[in-house]
Amino acid sequence: MHCRYKKNLKRLFIVHPSFWVKMMFGLCRPFISSKFWKKLSYIDDLAELYSFIPRSEITFPEEVLRYEMASKSRIAAMTIVYLMLATYLRTYVPR
């Protein structure tokens, strides 16, 4: 990275990082300064990002918003299945 950009970089957010992205950054760790690692943040969802950057100051491509909605619906579906299973186990399984 050019010296001018390194000096001005306050924080680097990686939104929706995959396992491979995290692994590649981990492999590069010995070759990159510790100052950079203090500036790097992995963000799992946009709500977490909005706690750092106001919503009015940032826009996202439609694909990112669709991915966010799909991941939230997967989490909601898993939560519903978990609650149904817990209810079934409390109701029908003898103790």
C-alpha positions in Angstrom: 0.0 0.0 0.0 1.3 3.4 -0.9 2.8 5.4 2.1 0.3 8.3 1.6 -2.7 5.9 2.0 -1.2 4.0 4.9 -0.8 7.3 6.9 -4.3 8.4 6.2 -6.0 5.0 6.9 -7.9 5.3 10.2 -9.7 2.0 10.1 -10.3 -0.8 7.6 -13.6 -2.7 7.8 -14.1 -6.0 6.1 -17.8 -6.7 5.9 -19.1 -10.3 5.7 -15.6 -11.9 5.7 -15.5 -15.5 4.7 -13.2 -18.1 6.3 -10.8 -17.8 3.3 -10.5 -14.0 3.7 -9.7 -14.3 7.4 -7.2 -17.1 6.6 -5.4 -15.1 3.9 -5.1 -12.1 6.2 -3.8 -14.5 8.9 -1.2 -15.9 6.6 0.0 -12.4 5.7 0.2 -11.4 9.4 4.0 -11.9 9.7 4.7 -9.6 6.8 2.4 -6.7 7.7 3.0 -4.2 10.5 1.2 -4.4 13.8 -0.2 -0.9 13.3 -2.2 -2.3 10.4 -3.7 -5.1 12.4 -4.9 -2.6 15.0 -6.8 -0.8 12.2 -8.4 -3.9 10.8 -11.9 -4.9 11.9 -14.1 -7.8 10.7 -17.8 -6.9 10.6 -20.4 -9.6 10.4 -23.4 -7.5 9.6 -24.3 -4.0 8.5 -25.9 -3.1 11.8 -22.5 -3.5 13.4 -20.9 -1.3 10.8 -23.6 1.4 11.3 -22.4 1.6 14.9 -19.1 3.0 13.5 -20.3 4.9 10.4 -23.6 6.7 10.2 -26.0 5.2 7.8 -26.4 8.4 5.9 -22.7 8.5 5.0 -22.4 5.1 3.4 -24.1 3.3 0.5 -23.9 -0.3 -0.5 -24.4 -2.2 -3.8 -27.7 -4.0 -4.1 -25.9 -7.4 -3.9 -24.5 -6.6 -0.5 -28.0 -5.7 0.8 -29.4 -8.9 -0.7 -26.7 -10.9 1.0 -27.4 -9.2 4.3 -31.2 -10.0 4.1 -30.5 -13.6 3.1 -28.1 -14.1 6.0 -30.6 -12.6 8.4 -33.3 -14.9 7.1 -31.0 -17.9 7.5 -30.3 -16.9 11.1 -34.0 -16.4 11.8 -34.9 -19.8 10.3 -32.2 -21.5 12.4 -33.6 -19.8 15.5 -37.1 -20.9 14.7 -36.0 -24.5 14.2 -34.0 -24.4 17.5 -37.0 -23.0 19.4 -39.3 -25.7 17.9 -36.9 -28.4 18.8 -36.5 -27.1 22.4 -40.3 -26.9 22.8 -40.6 -30.5 21.5 -38.0 -31.8 23.8 -39.6 -30.1 26.8 -43.1 -31.3 25.9 -42.7 -34.8 24.5 -39.4 -36.3 25.8 -39.8 -37.9 29.2 -37.2 -36.8 31.8 
